[in-house]
Amino acid sequence: MKIYSVAEVTRYLKEFLEADGLLADLWISGEVSNLTESSAGHLYFTLKDEASQLRCVLFHRARLSLTMESGTAVVAHGRISIYEVSGNLQFYVDVVQPEGVGIL
């Protein structure tokens, strides 16, 4: 019986998720909650609907002139992966726009 380290399992899960084409190019709609900004300018928030929630990160370089606040309905684009250090599943967002704005 092989015994795996935590790092081995989280690395495997990260690689598994990132190999999935759907999860690598995903649009998700939801309501922003728990919005915080790091000292580096990254935004951390949760996208939620009536049934579930998903942790999200939007790195500073992708923010441009974006302004968001908790309670805002948005459509976000990005990829699903695992942040290996904490083992958390996250949505790595690269585009956010208010709900109702056309994707094209």
C-alpha positions in Angstrom: 0.0 0.0 0.0 1.4 3.4 -1.0 1.0 6.3 1.4 0.8 9.7 -0.3 1.8 13.0 1.2 -0.6 15.9 1.3 1.5 17.7 -1.3 1.3 14.8 -3.7 -2.4 14.6 -3.5 -3.0 18.3 -3.9 -0.6 18.4 -6.8 -2.4 15.5 -8.4 -5.8 17.2 -8.0 -4.4 20.5 -9.3 -3.1 18.8 -12.4 -6.3 16.8 -12.9 -8.5 19.9 -12.7 -6.2 22.0 -15.0 -6.3 19.2 -17.6 -10.1 19.5 -17.9 -11.0 21.7 -20.9 -14.3 22.9 -19.4 -12.7 24.0 -16.1 -9.9 25.8 -17.9 -12.2 28.2 -19.9 -15.3 28.8 -17.8 -17.8 31.6 -17.5 -19.7 31.7 -14.2 -22.5 34.1 -13.0 -23.1 34.8 -9.4 -23.2 37.4 -6.6 -20.0 38.8 -5.1 -19.6 38.4 -1.4 -16.8 38.5 1.2 -14.8 40.8 -1.0 -11.3 41.7 0.3 -8.3 43.3 -1.3 -4.7 42.3 -0.5 -1.9 44.7 0.0 -0.7 43.6 -3.4 -4.0 44.7 -5.0 -5.4 41.2 -5.6 -9.1 40.7 -5.0 -10.4 37.7 -3.0 -14.1 37.1 -3.0 -16.8 34.5 -3.1 -19.2 34.0 -6.0 -22.5 32.6 -4.8 -26.0 31.8 -5.8 -29.0 30.4 -3.9 -27.5 26.9 -3.8 -23.7 27.2 -3.6 -20.6 29.3 -3.4 -17.1 29.3 -4.9 -13.9 31.0 -3.7 -12.3 33.3 -6.2 -9.2 35.3 -6.8 -8.6 38.1 -9.3 -4.9 39.0 -9.5 -3.9 42.7 -9.6 -2.6 42.5 -13.2 -6.1 41.5 -14.5 -8.0 44.1 -12.5 -7.5 47.1 -14.8 -10.1 49.8 -13.7 -12.5 47.3 -12.3 -14.6 48.3 -9.3 -16.6 45.6 -7.5 -18.5 45.4 -4.2 -20.2 42.8 -2.2 -23.8 42.2 -3.4 -23.0 42.9 -7.1 -24.2 40.4 -9.7 -21.4 39.6 -12.1 -20.3 37.2 -14.8 -16.7 36.1 -14.4 -14.3 34.2 -16.7 -11.4 32.1 -15.5 -10.3 28.6 -14.6 -10.8 26.3 -11.7 -7.7 25.0 -9.8 -6.4 24.2 -6.4 -4.2 26.5 -4.4 -1.7 23.9 -3.3 -0.5 25.7 -0.2 -3.9 25.7 1.5 -5.6 22.9 -0.5 -8.4 25.3 -1.4 -10.4 24.9 -4.6 -10.5 28.4 -6.3 -11.8 30.1 -9.4 -8.9 32.0 -10.8 -10.7 35.0 -12.5 -9.3 36.9 -15.4 -12.4 38.9 -16.5 -15.3 40.2 -14.5 -18.2 42.2 -15.8 -21.6 43.2 -14.4 -24.4 40.8 -15.0 -26.3 41.7 -18.2 -23.3 43.1 -20.1 -22.8 41.1 -23.3 -19.8 38.7 -23.4 -19.1 39.8 -26.9 
